[in-house]
Amino acid sequence: MKIGRRKLLVFSSSLFLASTTIGCSVNNSNNAGNKIISNADEALEDLFSIAPESYSIYEKSAGTLIMPKITKAGFIFGGSYGEGVLKIGGAPVDFYSVATASYGYQIGALQYSHVIFFMTEDALKTFRVTDGWEIGADAEVFFRKTGASLGITNNTLTKPIYAIVFGQKGIIAGASLEGAKYSRLIR
């Protein structure tokens, strides 16, 4: 079987282009994952410095979801989005996104971070198997303001899920986890 030079050149070029494209997307995906982990580690350290009592919660949790930067913006219609990492035993295991949509009187933009501590294996398992998971009534949410203690200790930990919102920057009617949907990302 005789293959012409032109066909060989076209085939080789196509193969090279395909392998380069696949390599780039895997590389970009890995870089995005590394960036999320780096940002999450910084956010966790920030939380521990402004709310030292959160470190003991972190140590006792079955898993911790760290969302280092959520951006919320709105003008009548609004929404928020961010990406983070789930750590179990201090090691990153999965990447997640959080998104909300809203309608109503709102104008402005805000960035904030939040960390969700899953205190029981059941709560962690439910989170991991539910696409579009939302924080429910079984969770306690704290909004960390400078100069104020969270008011939780090892003796007051009774809920299966704790969330702490911190690092708010910007002007809008506040950060909220209400209606936020969490979905697993492939990175």
MDTraj code that builds the backbone (N, CA, C; nanometers):
import mdtraj as md
import numpy as np

residues = "MET LYS ILE GLY ARG ARG LYS LEU LEU VAL PHE SER SER SER LEU PHE LEU ALA SER THR THR ILE GLY CYS SER VAL ASN ASN SER ASN ASN ALA GLY ASN LYS ILE ILE SER ASN ALA ASP GLU ALA LEU GLU ASP LEU PHE SER ILE ALA PRO GLU SER TYR SER ILE TYR GLU LYS SER ALA GLY THR LEU ILE MET PRO LYS ILE THR LYS ALA GLY PHE ILE PHE GLY GLY SER TYR GLY GLU GLY VAL LEU LYS ILE GLY GLY ALA PRO VAL ASP PHE TYR SER VAL ALA THR ALA SER TYR GLY TYR GLN ILE GLY ALA LEU GLN TYR SER HIS VAL ILE PHE PHE MET THR GLU ASP ALA LEU LYS THR PHE ARG VAL THR ASP GLY TRP GLU ILE GLY ALA ASP ALA GLU VAL PHE PHE ARG LYS THR GLY ALA SER LEU GLY ILE THR ASN ASN THR LEU THR LYS PRO ILE TYR ALA ILE VAL PHE GLY GLN LYS GLY ILE ILE ALA GLY ALA SER LEU GLU GLY ALA LYS TYR SER ARG LEU ILE ARG".split()
xyz = np.array([
    [0.0851, -0.1172, 0.0000],
    [0.0000, 0.0000, 0.0000],
    [0.0897, 0.1236, 0.0000],
    [0.0614, 0.2140, -0.0905],
    [0.1450, 0.3313, -0.1083],
    [0.0710, 0.4535, -0.0534],
    [0.1365, 0.5263, 0.0385],
    [0.0790, 0.6482, 0.0954],
    [0.1590, 0.7649, 0.0408],
    [0.0852, 0.8615, -0.0116],
    [0.1511, 0.9785, -0.0672],
    [0.2074, 1.0677, 0.0419],
    [0.3070, 1.1472, 0.0030],
    [0.3691, 1.2406, 0.0966],
    [0.2681, 1.3369, 0.1568],
    [0.1771, 1.3867, 0.0767],
    [0.0780, 1.4832, 0.1224],
    [-0.0135, 1.4209, 0.2288],
    [-0.0619, 1.2981, 0.2034],
    [-0.1481, 1.2307, 0.3012],
    [-0.0734, 1.2048, 0.4313],
    [0.0523, 1.1644, 0.4215],
    [0.1324, 1.1402, 0.5404],
    [0.1524, 1.2696, 0.6193],
    [0.1782, 1.3776, 0.5500],
    [0.1954, 1.5067, 0.6147],
    [0.0670, 1.5521, 0.6835],
    [-0.0463, 1.5376, 0.6158],
    [-0.1749, 1.5765, 0.6745],
    [-0.2052, 1.4894, 0.7961],
    [-0.1855, 1.3589, 0.7850],
    [-0.2112, 1.2677, 0.8962],
    [-0.1206, 1.2997, 1.0146],
    [0.0076, 1.3201, 0.9913],
    [0.1030, 1.3525, 1.0984],
    [0.0678, 1.4840, 1.1659],
    [0.0331, 1.5830, 1.0855],
    [-0.0051, 1.7134, 1.1416],
    [-0.1299, 1.7009, 1.2270],
    [-0.2279, 1.6255, 1.1802],
    [-0.3521, 1.6060, 1.2560],
    [-0.3255, 1.5353, 1.3874],
    [-0.2434, 1.4318, 1.3833],
    [-0.2092, 1.3575, 1.5040],
    [-0.1363, 1.4472, 1.6034],
    [-0.0405, 1.5271, 1.5556],
    [0.0335, 1.6190, 1.6416],
    [-0.0604, 1.7214, 1.7057],
    [-0.1495, 1.7794, 1.6253],
    [-0.2444, 1.8790, 1.6757],
    [-0.3365, 1.8183, 1.7802],
    [-0.3872, 1.6998, 1.7558],
    [-0.4771, 1.6334, 1.8514],
    [-0.4057, 1.6051, 1.9828],
    [-0.2841, 1.5537, 1.9775],
    [-0.2119, 1.5222, 2.1009],
    [-0.1749, 1.6489, 2.1775],
    [-0.1419, 1.7557, 2.1069],
    [-0.1100, 1.8829, 2.1723],
    [-0.2327, 1.9396, 2.2418],
    [-0.3471, 1.9342, 2.1755],
    [-0.4709, 1.9864, 2.2335],
    [-0.5101, 1.9079, 2.3577],
    [-0.5015, 1.7761, 2.3513],
    [-0.5351, 1.6938, 2.4673],
    [-0.4381, 1.7232, 2.5814],
    [-0.3114, 1.7334, 2.5515],
    [-0.2122, 1.7644, 2.6539],
    [-0.2353, 1.8989, 2.7179],
    [-0.2762, 1.9983, 2.6382],
    [-0.3020, 2.1323, 2.6914],
    [-0.4200, 2.1304, 2.7860],
    [-0.5279, 2.0599, 2.7506],
    [-0.6438, 2.0635, 2.8385],
    [-0.6175, 1.9898, 2.9680],
    [-0.5420, 1.8814, 2.9645],
    [-0.5070, 1.8127, 3.0884],
    [-0.4170, 1.9030, 3.1721],
    [-0.3202, 1.9676, 3.1093],
    [-0.2296, 2.0566, 3.1800],
    [-0.3059, 2.1750, 3.2400],
    [-0.3948, 2.2374, 3.1640],
    [-0.4737, 2.3492, 3.2159],
    [-0.5613, 2.3049, 3.3309],
    [-0.6198, 2.1864, 3.3207],
    [-0.7032, 2.1338, 3.4270],
    [-0.6214, 2.1125, 3.5536],
    [-0.5013, 2.0552, 3.5396],
    [-0.4144, 2.0349, 3.6556],
    [-0.3742, 2.1684, 3.7166],
    [-0.3401, 2.2670, 3.6336],
    [-0.3039, 2.3989, 3.6844],
    [-0.4201, 2.4626, 3.7587],
    [-0.5421, 2.4497, 3.7052],
    [-0.6596, 2.5058, 3.7717],
    [-0.6796, 2.4390, 3.9073],
    [-0.6619, 2.3079, 3.9126],
    [-0.6752, 2.2357, 4.0393],
    [-0.5705, 2.2795, 4.1404],
    [-0.4468, 2.2950, 4.0951],
    [-0.3401, 2.3401, 4.1847],
    [-0.3672, 2.4802, 4.2365],
    [-0.4200, 2.5675, 4.1517],
    [-0.4524, 2.7054, 4.1923],
    [-0.5635, 2.7055, 4.2979],
    [-0.6646, 2.6212, 4.2771],
    [-0.7746, 2.6113, 4.3745],
    [-0.7209, 2.5642, 4.5092],
    [-0.6355, 2.4622, 4.5079],
    [-0.5791, 2.4101, 4.6336],
    [-0.4962, 2.5175, 4.7031],
    [-0.4145, 2.5893, 4.6279],
    [-0.3321, 2.6959, 4.6850],
    [-0.4187, 2.8053, 4.7473],
    [-0.5210, 2.8496, 4.6740],
    [-0.6119, 2.9530, 4.7260],
    [-0.6888, 2.9027, 4.8484],
    [-0.7275, 2.7763, 4.8464],
    [-0.8013, 2.7192, 4.9600],
    [-0.7128, 2.7129, 5.0842],
    [-0.5868, 2.6758, 5.0673],
    [-0.4947, 2.6713, 5.1814],
    [-0.4773, 2.8106, 5.2423],
    [-0.4649, 2.9115, 5.1571],
    [-0.4525, 3.0497, 5.2061],
    [-0.5794, 3.0926, 5.2805],
    [-0.6957, 3.0600, 5.2251],
    [-0.8227, 3.0972, 5.2891],
    [-0.8369, 3.0289, 5.4247],
    [-0.7971, 2.9026, 5.4330],
    [-0.8054, 2.8290, 5.5593],
    [-0.7139, 2.8920, 5.6635],
    [-0.5937, 2.9297, 5.6230],
    [-0.5020, 2.9972, 5.7158],
    [-0.5597, 3.1313, 5.7614],
    [-0.6232, 3.2052, 5.6692],
    [-0.6887, 3.3314, 5.7065],
    [-0.7972, 3.3061, 5.8107],
    [-0.8772, 3.2032, 5.7887],
    [-0.9837, 3.1710, 5.8839],
    [-0.9256, 3.1383, 6.0206],
    [-0.8208, 3.0563, 6.0252],
    [-0.7602, 3.0196, 6.1532],
    [-0.7022, 3.1406, 6.2248],
    [-0.6533, 3.2393, 6.1483],
    [-0.5960, 3.3573, 6.2131],
    [-0.7040, 3.4511, 6.2680],
    [-0.8185, 3.4613, 6.1994],
    [-0.9230, 3.5520, 6.2494],
    [-1.0219, 3.4818, 6.3430],
    [-1.0288, 3.3487, 6.3361],
    [-1.1177, 3.2726, 6.4246],
    [-1.0433, 3.1472, 6.4703],
    [-0.9518, 3.1626, 6.5662],
    [-0.8688, 3.0495, 6.6088],
    [-0.9491, 2.9276, 6.6553],
    [-1.0697, 2.9503, 6.7068],
    [-1.1513, 2.8379, 6.7535],
    [-1.1939, 2.7454, 6.6390],
    [-1.1854, 2.7937, 6.5149],
    [-1.2240, 2.7114, 6.4001],
    [-1.1236, 2.5983, 6.3739],
    [-1.0016, 2.6115, 6.4240],
    [-0.9018, 2.5066, 6.4014],
    [-0.9426, 2.3751, 6.4674],
    [-0.9978, 2.3825, 6.5886],
    [-1.0401, 2.2591, 6.6559],
    [-1.1586, 2.1945, 6.5832],
    [-1.2440, 2.2770, 6.5221],
    [-1.3545, 2.2227, 6.4433],
    [-1.2983, 2.1506, 6.3219],
    [-1.2002, 2.2130, 6.2559],
    [-1.1347, 2.1533, 6.1399],
    [-1.0744, 2.0172, 6.1745],
    [-1.0063, 2.0100, 6.2887],
    [-0.9431, 1.8845, 6.3305],
    [-1.0443, 1.7739, 6.3580],
    [-1.1621, 1.8092, 6.4074],
    [-1.2640, 1.7107, 6.4431],
    [-1.3553, 1.6729, 6.3263],
    [-1.3515, 1.7506, 6.2169],
    [-1.4454, 1.7273, 6.1074],
    [-1.4095, 1.6030, 6.0261],
    [-1.5129, 1.5390, 5.9715],
    [-1.4936, 1.4245, 5.8821],
    [-1.4414, 1.4720, 5.7462],
    [-1.4760, 1.5935, 5.7085],
    [-1.4325, 1.6537, 5.5836],
    [-1.4583, 1.8026, 5.5865],
    [-1.3831, 1.8771, 5.5065],
    [-1.3944, 2.0226, 5.5044],
    [-1.3974, 2.0715, 5.3605],
    [-1.5006, 2.1479, 5.3262],
    [-1.5096, 2.2097, 5.1938],
    [-1.4656, 2.3545, 5.2067],
    [-1.3613, 2.3907, 5.1330],
    [-1.3057, 2.5262, 5.1403],
    [-1.3344, 2.5967, 5.0090],
    [-1.4113, 2.7044, 5.0152],
    [-1.4411, 2.7870, 4.8979],
    [-1.3678, 2.9195, 4.9185],
    [-1.2487, 2.9346, 4.8579],
    [-1.1643, 3.0498, 4.8884],
    [-1.2138, 3.1832, 4.8339],
    [-1.2881, 3.1826, 4.7231],
    [-1.3354, 3.3111, 4.6700],
    [-1.4660, 3.2900, 4.5937],
    [-1.5723, 3.3436, 4.6511],
    [-1.7016, 3.3436, 4.5834],
    [-1.7282, 3.4876, 4.5440],
    [-1.7670, 3.5085, 4.4205],
    [-1.7995, 3.6419, 4.3727],
    [-1.9495, 3.6492, 4.3526],
    [-2.0096, 3.7498, 4.4157],
    [-2.1535, 3.7730, 4.4056],
    [-2.1737, 3.9107, 4.3451],
    [-2.2606, 3.9198, 4.2443],
    [-2.2887, 4.0487, 4.1814],
    [-2.4359, 4.0514, 4.1421],
    [-2.4912, 4.1727, 4.1396],
    [-2.6300, 4.1814, 4.0999],
    [-2.6736, 4.3218, 4.0659],
    [-2.7644, 4.3275, 3.9746],
    [-2.8393, 4.4477, 3.9418],
    [-2.9769, 4.3965, 3.8996],
    [-3.0711, 4.3961, 3.9905],
    [-3.2025, 4.3332, 3.9793],
    [-3.1843, 4.1805, 3.9746],
    [-3.1226, 4.1274, 3.8675],
    [-3.0876, 3.9859, 3.8630],
    [-2.9473, 3.9725, 3.9198],
    [-2.9251, 3.8674, 3.9947],
    [-2.7936, 3.8499, 4.0536],
    [-2.7530, 3.7048, 4.0575],
    [-2.6313, 3.6850, 4.0953],
    [-2.5808, 3.5496, 4.1076],
    [-2.4451, 3.5491, 4.1723],
    [-2.4015, 3.4300, 4.2074],
    [-2.2680, 3.4151, 4.2636],
    [-2.2085, 3.2848, 4.2137],
    [-2.0748, 3.2807, 4.2144],
    [-2.0051, 3.1608, 4.1701],
    [-1.8679, 3.1553, 4.2349],
    [-1.8249, 3.0346, 4.2652],
    [-1.6909, 3.0125, 4.3173],
    [-1.6547, 2.8659, 4.3044],
    [-1.5255, 2.8377, 4.3179],
    [-1.4763, 2.7019, 4.3118],
    [-1.3893, 2.6748, 4.4334],
    [-1.3928, 2.5507, 4.4799],
    [-1.3161, 2.5149, 4.5979],
    [-1.2792, 2.3683, 4.5992],
    [-1.2275, 2.3257, 4.7138],
    [-1.1770, 2.1890, 4.7268],
    [-1.2314, 2.1252, 4.8545],
    [-1.2615, 1.9966, 4.8453],
    [-1.3006, 1.9175, 4.9613],
    [-1.1768, 1.8461, 5.0117],
    [-1.1479, 1.8643, 5.1408],
    [-1.0344, 1.7963, 5.2024],
    [-1.0865, 1.6973, 5.3061],
    [-1.0267, 1.5802, 5.3046],
    [-1.0561, 1.4788, 5.4050],
    [-0.9232, 1.4399, 5.4669],
    [-0.9148, 1.4539, 5.5989],
    [-0.7881, 1.4265, 5.6662],
    [-0.6777, 1.5203, 5.6222],
    [-0.7125, 1.6401, 5.5800],
    [-0.6149, 1.7398, 5.5370],
    [-0.5705, 1.7257, 5.3926],
    [-0.6146, 1.6202, 5.3229],
    [-0.5730, 1.5973, 5.1842],
    [-0.6856, 1.6327, 5.0879],
    [-0.6551, 1.7000, 4.9768],
    [-0.7589, 1.7326, 4.8782],
    [-0.8082, 1.6057, 4.8088],
    [-0.9430, 1.5902, 4.7993],
    [-0.9989, 1.4710, 4.7349],
    [-1.0893, 1.5028, 4.6163],
    [-1.1577, 1.6157, 4.6179],
    [-1.2487, 1.6531, 4.5095],
    [-1.2563, 1.8045, 4.4983],
    [-1.2926, 1.8507, 4.3787],
    [-1.3150, 1.9931, 4.3558],
    [-1.4641, 2.0161, 4.3379],
    [-1.5119, 2.1321, 4.3860],
    [-1.6543, 2.1650, 4.3794],
    [-1.6731, 2.3092, 4.3353],
    [-1.7902, 2.3347, 4.2777],
    [-1.8310, 2.4714, 4.2480],
    [-1.9542, 2.5014, 4.3311],
    [-1.9763, 2.6286, 4.3548],
    [-2.0982, 2.6743, 4.4215],
    [-2.1566, 2.7853, 4.3359],
    [-2.2880, 2.7824, 4.3185],
    [-2.3542, 2.8837, 4.2356],
    [-2.4900, 2.9174, 4.2956],
    [-2.5284, 3.0429, 4.2805],
    [-2.6623, 3.0881, 4.3195],
    [-2.7154, 3.1807, 4.2111],
    [-2.8451, 3.1939, 4.2095],
    [-2.9108, 3.2910, 4.1223],
    [-3.0204, 3.3572, 4.2053],
    [-3.0432, 3.4858, 4.1805],
    [-3.1440, 3.5573, 4.2579],
    [-3.2089, 3.6669, 4.1744],
    [-3.3226, 3.7107, 4.2225],
    [-3.3971, 3.8171, 4.1571],
    [-3.4558, 3.9044, 4.2662],
    [-3.4524, 4.0332, 4.2457],
    [-3.5087, 4.1241, 4.3446],
    [-3.4233, 4.2485, 4.3577],
    [-3.4527, 4.3270, 4.4578],
    [-3.3794, 4.4509, 4.4780],
    [-3.2375, 4.4197, 4.5212],
    [-3.1421, 4.4424, 4.4328],
    [-3.0012, 4.4221, 4.4627],
    [-2.9163, 4.4982, 4.3615],
    [-2.8083, 4.5519, 4.4108],
    [-2.7136, 4.6200, 4.3237],
    [-2.5779, 4.6163, 4.3932],
    [-2.4746, 4.5854, 4.3191],
    [-2.3406, 4.5848, 4.3748],
    [-2.2681, 4.4556, 4.3500],
    [-2.1535, 4.4422, 4.4151],
    [-2.0715, 4.3219, 4.4023],
    [-2.0030, 4.2940, 4.5355],
    [-1.9730, 4.1683, 4.5578],
    [-1.9138, 4.1256, 4.6841],
    [-1.8302, 4.0021, 4.6588],
    [-1.7183, 3.9910, 4.7281],
    [-1.6401, 3.8685, 4.7287],
    [-1.6251, 3.8233, 4.8723],
    [-1.6304, 3.6937, 4.8922],
    [-1.6151, 3.6386, 5.0264],
    [-1.5659, 3.4956, 5.0163],
    [-1.5290, 3.4394, 5.1293],
    [-1.4852, 3.3008, 5.1385],
    [-1.5778, 3.2288, 5.2338],
    [-1.5872, 3.0991, 5.2206],
    [-1.6535, 3.0215, 5.3238],
    [-1.5970, 2.8812, 5.3307],
    [-1.6107, 2.8259, 5.4501],
    [-1.5642, 2.6908, 5.4777],
    [-1.6805, 2.6156, 5.5397],
    [-1.7023, 2.4931, 5.4911],
    [-1.8076, 2.4074, 5.5465],
    [-1.7397, 2.2882, 5.6114],
    [-1.7703, 2.2668, 5.7389],
    [-1.7164, 2.1542, 5.8145],
    [-1.8247, 2.0475, 5.8256],
    [-1.7969, 1.9281, 5.7748],
    [-1.8878, 1.8146, 5.7882],
    [-1.8422, 1.7369, 5.9108],
    [-1.9220, 1.7406, 6.0161],
    [-1.8813, 1.6850, 6.1442],
    [-1.9076, 1.5349, 6.1555],
    [-1.9921, 1.4796, 6.0696],
    [-2.0216, 1.3371, 6.0741],
    [-1.9939, 1.2740, 5.9372],
    [-1.9652, 1.1458, 5.9379],
    [-1.9450, 1.0723, 5.8131],
    [-2.0713, 1.0727, 5.7279],
    [-2.1894, 1.0649, 5.7934],
    [-2.3166, 1.0666, 5.7193],
    [-2.3371, 1.1982, 5.6454],
    [-2.3081, 1.3093, 5.7121],
    [-2.3230, 1.4407, 5.6480],
    [-2.2280, 1.4529, 5.5303],
    [-2.1046, 1.4064, 5.5471],
    [-2.0061, 1.4109, 5.4395],
    [-2.0490, 1.3221, 5.3226],
    [-2.0976, 1.2028, 5.3524],
    [-2.1411, 1.1109, 5.2470],
    [-2.2583, 1.1697, 5.1685],
    [-2.3557, 1.2267, 5.2381],
    [-2.4710, 1.2884, 5.1712],
    [-2.4251, 1.3995, 5.0783],
    [-2.3323, 1.4823, 5.1241],
    [-2.2782, 1.5895, 5.0406],
    [-2.2127, 1.5327, 4.9150],
    [-2.1311, 1.4310, 4.9307],
    [-2.0535, 1.3786, 4.8180],
    [-2.1385, 1.3077, 4.7137],
    [-2.2515, 1.2506, 4.7528],
    [-2.3339, 1.1768, 4.6557],
    [-2.4479, 1.2606, 4.5983],
    [-2.4674, 1.3827, 4.6466],
    [-2.5774, 1.4671, 4.6009],
    [-2.5258, 1.5778, 4.5108],
    [-2.5576, 1.5689, 4.3801],
    [-2.5212, 1.6763, 4.2887],
    [-2.6237, 1.7882, 4.3058],
    [-2.5776, 1.9098, 4.3224],
    [-2.6683, 2.0214, 4.3483],
    [-2.7065, 2.0291, 4.4956],
    [-2.6179, 1.9807, 4.5840],
    [-2.6419, 1.9811, 4.7288],
    [-2.6620, 2.1230, 4.7799],
    [-2.7535, 2.1401, 4.8741],
    [-2.7785, 2.2700, 4.9375],
    [-2.7679, 2.2557, 5.0883],
    [-2.7233, 2.3619, 5.1541],
    [-2.7192, 2.3634, 5.3004],
    [-2.8626, 2.3627, 5.3506],
    [-2.8898, 2.2752, 5.4468],
    [-3.0257, 2.2636, 5.4990],
    [-3.0358, 2.3054, 5.6444],
    [-3.1447, 2.2679, 5.7057],
    [-3.1730, 2.3052, 5.8445],
    [-3.0787, 2.2372, 5.9427],
    [-3.0107, 2.1311, 5.8986],
    [-2.9192, 2.0608, 5.9886],
    [-2.7825, 2.1280, 5.9964],
    [-2.7694, 2.2458, 5.9374],
    [-2.6417, 2.3174, 5.9371],
    [-2.6509, 2.4447, 6.0202],
    [-2.5387, 2.4823, 6.0768],
    [-2.5261, 2.6081, 6.1497],
    [-2.4312, 2.6964, 6.0711],
    [-2.4752, 2.8172, 6.0347],
    [-2.3942, 2.9078, 5.9538],
    [-2.3558, 3.0290, 6.0382],
    [-2.2267, 3.0625, 6.0364],
    [-2.1740, 3.1778, 6.1085],
    [-2.1159, 3.2766, 6.0097],
    [-2.1388, 3.4044, 6.0340],
    [-2.0798, 3.5104, 5.9537],
    [-1.9763, 3.5781, 6.0404],
    [-1.8506, 3.5634, 6.0036],
    [-1.7398, 3.6127, 6.0841],
    [-1.7175, 3.7602, 6.0591],
    [-1.7376, 3.8377, 6.1623],
    [-1.7078, 3.9806, 6.1597],
    [-1.5810, 4.0037, 6.2411],
    [-1.5029, 4.1034, 6.2059],
    [-1.3795, 4.1285, 6.2797],
    [-1.4113, 4.1653, 6.4237],
    [-1.3289, 4.1120, 6.5135],
    [-1.3427, 4.1463, 6.6543],
    [-1.4488, 4.0690, 6.7287],
    [-1.5171, 3.9750, 6.6661],
    [-1.6211, 3.8994, 6.7346],
    [-1.5873, 3.7513, 6.7311],
    [-1.6101, 3.6847, 6.8417],
    [-1.5867, 3.5417, 6.8495],
    [-1.7030, 3.4682, 6.7842],
    [-1.6761, 3.3497, 6.7339],
    [-1.7833, 3.2694, 6.6753],
    [-1.8766, 3.2162, 6.7824],
    [-1.8260, 3.2029, 6.9047],
    [-1.9100, 3.1561, 7.0142],
    [-1.9329, 3.0056, 7.0118],
    [-1.8446, 2.9303, 6.9482],
    [-1.8586, 2.7854, 6.9481],
    [-1.7341, 2.7227, 7.0088],
    [-1.7568, 2.6179, 7.0823],
    [-1.6475, 2.5431, 7.1437],
    [-1.6719, 2.3954, 7.1191],
    [-1.5773, 2.3143, 7.1626],
    [-1.5933, 2.1697, 7.1474],
    [-1.7177, 2.1186, 7.2199],
    [-1.7587, 2.1872, 7.3268],
    [-1.8764, 2.1449, 7.4028],
    [-2.0071, 2.1856, 7.3356],
    [-2.0034, 2.2833, 7.2452],
    [-2.1276, 2.3293, 7.1819],
    [-2.1469, 2.2740, 7.0412],
    [-2.0563, 2.1872, 6.9949],
    [-2.0688, 2.1286, 6.8617],
    [-2.1746, 2.0177, 6.8638],
    [-2.2936, 2.0480, 6.8143],
    [-2.4009, 1.9483, 6.8144],
    [-2.4607, 1.9252, 6.6763],
    [-2.4322, 2.0117, 6.5815],
    [-2.4881, 1.9991, 6.4464],
    [-2.3955, 1.9147, 6.3594],
    [-2.4495, 1.8494, 6.2558],
    [-2.3632, 1.7709, 6.1663],
    [-2.2841, 1.8563, 6.0671],
    [-2.3264, 1.9823, 6.0476],
    [-2.2591, 2.0692, 5.9500],
    [-2.2460, 2.2096, 6.0085],
    [-2.1250, 2.2664, 5.9966],
    [-2.0998, 2.4054, 6.0346],
    [-2.0386, 2.4772, 5.9154],
    [-2.0834, 2.5981, 5.8907],
    [-2.0281, 2.6795, 5.7827],
    [-1.9890, 2.8151, 5.8400],
    [-1.8754, 2.8650, 5.7963],
    [-1.8288, 2.9965, 5.8390],
    [-1.8027, 3.0798, 5.7145],
    [-1.8678, 3.1958, 5.7067],
    [-1.8492, 3.2906, 5.5967],
    [-1.7584, 3.4012, 5.6501],
    [-1.6548, 3.4350, 5.5740],
    [-1.5585, 3.5346, 5.6215],
    [-1.4931, 3.6042, 5.5031],
    [-1.4193, 3.7109, 5.5326],
    [-1.3422, 3.7816, 5.4305],
    [-1.4272, 3.8601, 5.3318],
    [-1.5445, 3.9106, 5.3764],
    [-1.6324, 3.9842, 5.2858],
    [-1.5661, 4.1147, 5.2413],
    [-1.5661, 4.1369, 5.1075],
    [-1.5118, 4.2604, 5.0498],
    [-1.6066, 4.3062, 4.9404],
    [-1.6513, 4.4284, 4.9505],
    [-1.7393, 4.4831, 4.8478],
    [-1.8661, 4.5373, 4.9086],
    [-1.9557, 4.5834, 4.8209],
    [-2.0815, 4.6425, 4.8670],
    [-2.1977, 4.5750, 4.7953],
    [-2.2746, 4.5022, 4.8705],
    [-2.4013, 4.4426, 4.8258],
    [-2.4715, 4.4014, 4.9534],
    [-2.5911, 4.3579, 4.9439],
    [-2.6714, 4.3275, 5.0624],
    [-2.6273, 4.1998, 5.1327],
    [-2.4977, 4.1734, 5.1434],
    [-2.4472, 4.0657, 5.2261],
    [-2.4249, 3.9332, 5.1573],
    [-2.3407, 3.8543, 5.2202],
    [-2.3130, 3.7195, 5.1728],
    [-2.4136, 3.6243, 5.2350],
    [-2.4575, 3.5285, 5.1580],
    [-2.5537, 3.4317, 5.2075],
    [-2.5249, 3.2964, 5.1450],
    [-2.5529, 3.1904, 5.2190],
    [-2.5392, 3.0561, 5.1651],
    [-2.6752, 2.9981, 5.1289],
    [-2.7802, 3.0769, 5.1500],
    [-2.9151, 3.0326, 5.1175],
    [-2.9305, 3.0161, 4.9666],
    [-2.9794, 2.9002, 4.9257],
    [-3.0017, 2.8733, 4.7838],
    [-2.8768, 2.8366, 4.7063],
    [-2.7620, 2.8307, 4.7743],
    [-2.6377, 2.7941, 4.7066],
    [-2.6392, 2.6445, 4.6750],
    [-2.6015, 2.6123, 4.5520],
    [-2.5954, 2.4730, 4.5080],
    [-2.4498, 2.4356, 4.4814],
    [-2.4100, 2.3226, 4.5373],
    [-2.2731, 2.2745, 4.5261],
    [-2.2706, 2.1559, 4.4305],
    [-2.1769, 2.1578, 4.3359],
    [-2.1640, 2.0498, 4.2377],
    [-2.0171, 2.0117, 4.2234],
    [-1.9927, 1.8841, 4.2022],
    [-1.8568, 1.8340, 4.1876],
    [-1.8012, 1.8740, 4.0507],
    [-1.6730, 1.9143, 4.0502],
    [-1.6023, 1.9491, 3.9271],
    [-1.5023, 1.8393, 3.8949],
    [-1.4763, 1.8188, 3.7695],
    [-1.3716, 1.7266, 3.7290],
    [-1.2467, 1.8087, 3.6979],
    [-1.1436, 1.7919, 3.7756],
    [-1.0171, 1.8647, 3.7568],
    [-0.9044, 1.7664, 3.7509],
])
top = md.Topology()
chain = top.add_chain()
for i, resn in enumerate(residues, 1):
    res = top.add_residue(resn, chain, resSeq=i)
    for name in ("N", "CA", "C"):
        top.add_atom(name, md.element.get_by_symbol(name[0]), res)
traj = md.Trajectory(xyz[None], top)
